[in-house]
Amino acid sequence: MIKSLIRLITLTVGLGIGSIAVAQEEVHFSQFSDATVMFNPATSGVFYGSLRFNGHYRTQWGQTGGNPYTTMGASLDMPILSDVTGQDFFALGAYAFKDDAGVSQSSNFSGGLNLAFGKSFDPDENHFWSVGLKGTFNQKSMNYNGLNWGSQWNQIGFDQTIPGEYAGEASKTYFGMGAGFHHFYSNHSNIRTMFGVAINNLNRPKVQYLNTEYQLSSSIFINGEIELHSHSDNFAFIPRGAMMFQGNERYYIIGTSVDFVLKEAGKITGNVQEVTLEFGGFYRWGDAVILETQFNWAGLGVGFSYDLTLSSLSQAVRYQGAMEVLLHYKLGYKKGIQTNHSNDRFDRIH
């Protein structure tokens, strides 16, 4: 009975991603604060340094049938022009992610190009406002091979003795547009905040997929964080949160990270580079508790998070959840005042 239930959940969830995609198209990452370039184009270029790379790998629900759900994503962004009109910048960003849904091999791919413009209206550049636009190329696909489920429904349940009929694959591409707004604040001493709002699939593209045509709902992504730093204790307290809305779907995540500065950067030559260690705990509403840690050396960082499932699927997945690995790199980050930073207005206040 339990094995049958697990198979049913695996098929239902896997196929549901392909067949009821009207409801939800966006992926999510537990380490969301390092993935904002994928969701809000206005965050492109808003970092300390001259170039930023983030790469994510996430796997979950492999316990249900040996076919885990995997999500891979990467982003690259950089400022390209500064002080064109005074206290401003232009930035470019690019990203791609791919979401594969277990046994059904239902897949979502998205690649985007971002353009952002930001400007400060105060002489110390404490407040920095930015807006961004993006265009995306998207592909949805499903491979029927190995499923054999279409004719196995006997009006009561799935009957493994009935041979399946469907094979091959389905695929559809479409283009999307998005826009975002972002506000950055720093007193350049011990407080830093960020807040952003973005709308994705702004053009609401029509998608004809699996013999069904539907208009894709726009999604709204909201995120924010506050960093409070104690120089005497080499310690930072960072509450973070994010929300996403698309159609009838809702996604909320909130929590706190604690950042320990193990070694401060050299102030003159940069021979001593910054080393930090971060721990955090988050709650994704109605779904999971997330534990995360991240180690940073100069501009290179490695992060790891694990989701403890609390939803109705918890028994089917044996109370296990998702593992996510993050790799990020910032060029020209905290190497002393002799280093030429093109983006030092977004300091880390460490």
Buried (B, 14 or more C-beta within 10 A) or exposed (E): EEEEEBBBBBBBBBBBBBBEBBEBBBBBBBBBBBBBBBBBBBBBBBBBBBBBBBBBBBBBBBBBBEBBBBBBBBBBBBBBEBEEEEBBBBBBBBBBBBBBBBBBBBBBBBBBBBBBBBBBEEEEBBBBBBBBBBBBBBBBBBBBEEBBBEEBEEEEEBEEEBEBEEEEEBEBEBEBBBBBBBBBBBEEEBBBBBBBBBBBBBBEBEBEBBEEEEEBBBBBBBBBBBBBBEEEEBEBEBBBBBBBBBBEEEBBBBBBBEBEBEEBBBEEEBEBBBBBBBEBEBBBEEBBBBBBBBBBBBBBBEBBBBBBBBEEBBEBBEEBBBBBBBBBBBEBBBBBEEBEBBBBBBBBBB
